């Protein structure tokens, strides 16, 4: 009985640490997404949106499973909202492709337009 109680207690402790780690990764991943969005707005550079989508997702996913989850949720919500407001399905599909590219760990610079300042 003591062994079973000890095993349950240890699994609860380890499980809660994993949950806290996931939540922390998700929070930092959401911050990465916000930073990419802010940079995109600041840069105001033609044809750079796919780069910033990929970069935000890439940075968030590098945080771990929580960051990747946050990036996916935020990206899907953003694209869903934009499709409701009249953005074209073609643009939404291209944005989602850039989102997936970044989350999968591929280099976001693939989408970087020529001439975008090095600051970004």
Secondary structure, 3 states (H helix, E strand, C coil): CHHHHHHHHHHHHHHHHHHHHHHHHHHHHHHHHHHHHHHHHHHCCCCCHHHHHHHHHHHHHCCCHHHHHHHHHHHHHHHHHHHHCCCCHHHHHHHHHHHHHHHCCCCHHHHCCCCCCCCC
